[in-house]
Amino acid sequence: GFSAFQSGFLGVDIFFVISGYLMAVMYTADNKATFFARRAKRLLPAYLATVGATVAATLALTTPNEFRQVATQGWQALIFASNIGFWAENTYFDKTAFKPLLHLWSLGVEIQFYLIVPVLYWFLLKTRVTGYVMLIAISMALCFLVMEKSPKTSFFWLPLRLWEFLFGFGVAKYLKSGRALPRTTRAVRVHRLPGRQRHRFPPAGEDHRPPHLRRHRGPGRFHRH
């Protein structure tokens, strides 16, 4: 009953949700270049170093047959298609193949998601909640339907993982809207308003009566001018 936890699948799901969250927080139509530059700076140096070091070590330490397998995995990683390459093999748990770069499949899915972010953002901007719900419903339904026939397809392919990214996107948009903010956070926002607007929304606990009716600290006395 807990096989998903034991195999680490839940961690991958959370990883994709966080990626969708970051997309909502960081991306706007006006900052495409900045968004991609920041994501590339964050992901690519370690990603490319891992691929290069693994291929080099395999060349020096393994058999020619194993090196050929890793070289194939390496060029698939360079075009951000590791998930597709491993999908084309037998199964995620295949013990016969030498797959030191197997862990890069999830980064392949993430980078593919980032590449479609501009189109996805435009679509969601146009269709709002209707398009958002429709995409989640289609992706999730396909994920569970295909899982019955081909579990590895549901596991490796972005369209069947898209609902997880969109879930993170929705959480971020909900939090940014302010509807989920606690009362203390709303009070801080009120304090930051210009003076006239702040008086319209006095924070809880503040004495906002006219000055001549405000009490002194001592009981029973009024402040007079």
C-alpha positions in Angstrom: 0.0 0.0 0.0 3.0 2.3 0.5 5.0 1.3 -2.6 4.9 4.8 -4.0 6.6 6.2 -0.9 9.2 3.4 -0.9 10.1 4.0 -4.5 10.5 7.7 -4.1 7.6 8.5 -6.5 6.1 11.0 -4.1 9.3 13.0 -4.1 9.1 13.3 -7.9 5.5 14.4 -7.7 6.3 17.1 -5.1 9.2 18.2 -7.3 6.9 18.8 -10.3 4.4 20.7 -8.1 7.1 23.0 -6.9 8.2 23.6 -10.5 4.7 24.7 -11.4 4.6 26.9 -8.3 7.8 28.6 -9.4 6.4 29.1 -12.9 3.5 31.1 -11.4 5.7 33.1 -9.1 8.5 34.0 -11.5 7.0 34.2 -15.0 5.2 37.0 -16.6 4.8 37.9 -20.3 7.1 40.9 -19.8 10.0 38.9 -18.3 10.4 35.9 -20.6 14.2 36.4 -21.0 14.7 36.9 -17.3 12.7 33.9 -16.4 14.6 31.6 -18.8 18.0 33.1 -17.8 17.3 32.5 -14.1 16.1 28.9 -14.7 19.1 28.1 -16.9 21.5 29.5 -14.4 19.8 27.5 -11.7 19.6 24.2 -13.5 22.1 23.9 -16.3 25.6 24.2 -14.7 25.1 21.2 -12.4 23.1 19.3 -15.1 25.8 19.6 -17.8 28.6 18.9 -15.3 26.8 15.7 -14.2 26.4 14.5 -17.8 30.0 15.3 -18.8 31.6 13.8 -15.7 29.5 10.6 -16.0 30.3 10.1 -19.6 34.0 10.7 -19.0 34.1 8.3 -16.0 32.3 5.7 -18.0 34.8 5.9 -20.9 37.7 5.4 -18.4 36.2 2.8 -16.2 33.6 0.6 -17.9 33.4 -1.8 -20.9 32.7 -0.5 -24.4 29.2 -1.8 -24.3 28.4 0.1 -21.1 30.0 3.2 -22.5 27.8 3.1 -25.6 24.7 2.9 -23.3 25.9 5.9 -21.3 26.9 7.9 -24.4 23.4 7.4 -25.7 22.0 8.6 -22.4 24.3 11.5 -22.5 23.2 12.9 -25.8 19.6 12.4 -24.9 20.2 14.4 -21.8 21.8 17.2 -23.8 18.6 17.7 -25.8 16.5 17.4 -22.6 14.9 14.1 -23.7 16.1 11.7 -21.1 12.6 10.8 -20.1 11.8 9.9 -23.7 14.9 7.8 -24.0 14.3 5.8 -20.9 10.6 5.4 -21.8 11.7 3.7 -25.0 13.5 1.1 -22.9 11.7 -1.8 -21.2 10.9 -0.3 -17.8 12.1 2.1 -15.1 13.2 -0.9 -13.0 15.0 -2.7 -15.8 18.1 -4.3 -14.1 19.8 -5.4 -17.4 20.7 -2.0 -18.7 23.5 0.2 -17.3 21.8 3.6 -16.5 23.8 5.9 -14.3 22.0 8.9 -15.8 18.5 7.6 -15.1 17.8 10.2 -12.5 18.0 12.9 -15.2 14.6 11.9 -16.6 12.7 14.1 -14.1 14.9 17.1 -15.1 14.1 16.3 -18.7 10.3 16.6 -17.9 10.9 19.8 -15.9 12.9 21.5 -18.7 10.3 20.5 -21.3 7.7 22.1 -19.0 9.6 25.3 -18.9 9.9 25.3 -22.7 6.1 25.3 -23.0 5.6 27.9 -20.3 5.0 30.9 -22.6 2.3 29.1 -24.6 0.8 27.7 -21.4 0.8 31.1 -19.7 -0.9 32.7 -22.7 -3.5 30.0 -22.8 -4.3 30.3 -19.1 -4.4 34.1 -19.3 -7.0 33.8 -22.1 -9.2 31.0 -20.6 -8.7 31.7 -16.9 -10.3 29.1 -14.5 -12.1 27.3 -17.3 -8.9 26.5 -19.2 -7.0 25.7 -16.0 -9.6 23.2 -14.8 -9.9 21.7 -18.3 -6.1 21.1 -18.6 -5.9 19.5 -15.2 -8.9 17.3 -15.8 -7.6 16.1 -19.2 -4.0 15.5 -18.0 -5.1 13.7 -14.9 -7.7 11.5 -16.7 -5.2 10.5 -19.3 -2.5 9.8 -16.7 -4.8 7.3 -14.9 -6.3 5.8 -18.0 -2.9 5.2 -19.6 -1.5 3.8 -16.4 -3.7 0.8 -16.8 -2.1 0.0 -20.2 1.4 1.4 -20.0 2.6 2.6 -16.5 5.9 3.8 -17.9 4.1 6.2 -20.3 2.3 7.8 -17.4 5.5 7.9 -15.5 7.8 9.5 -18.1 5.7 11.7 -20.4 5.1 15.4 -19.7 1.5 15.6 -20.9 0.5 12.9 -18.4 2.5 14.8 -15.6 1.2 18.3 -16.6 -1.6 18.2 -13.9 1.1 18.1 -11.2 2.8 21.3 -12.5 -0.6 22.9 -12.9 -1.5 22.1 -9.3 1.5 24.0 -8.1 0.6 26.8 -10.4 -2.9 27.0 -8.9 -1.5 27.1 -5.4 0.8 30.0 -6.2 -1.9 32.0 -7.9 -4.3 31.4 -5.0 -1.7 32.6 -2.4 -0.7 35.6 -4.6 -4.4 36.7 -4.8 -4.4 37.4 -1.1 -7.5 35.3 -0.3 -5.4 32.9 1.7 -3.4 35.5 3.7 -3.7 35.4 7.5 -5.1 38.4 9.3 -1.7 39.5 10.5 -0.4 39.7 6.9 -3.5 41.7 5.8 -2.8 44.1 8.7 0.8 44.6 7.5 -0.6 45.4 4.0 -2.9 48.0 5.5 -0.1 49.7 7.4 1.7 50.1 4.0 -1.2 52.0 2.4 -1.0 55.7 1.9 -2.3 57.7 4.9 -5.9 58.4 3.7 -6.4 54.9 2.5 -5.0 53.5 5.8 -7.6 55.4 7.8 -10.3 53.7 5.8 -8.9 50.3 6.9 -7.7 50.7 10.5 -5.8 47.7 11.8 -7.4 45.6 14.5 -6.8 47.0 18.0 -6.1 50.6 17.0 -8.1 53.3 18.7 -9.5 55.2 15.7 -12.0 57.5 17.5 -11.7 61.3 17.3 -8.7 62.6 19.4 -10.9 64.3 22.1 -12.6 61.0 22.9 -9.4 58.9 23.2 -8.7 57.6 26.7 -5.5 58.2 28.6 -3.8 55.2 30.0 -5.4 55.9 33.4 -9.0 54.7 33.8 -11.9 57.1 33.5 -10.2 60.1 32.0 -10.3 61.5 28.5 -7.7 63.1 26.4 -8.6 66.8 25.8 -7.1 69.4 23.5 
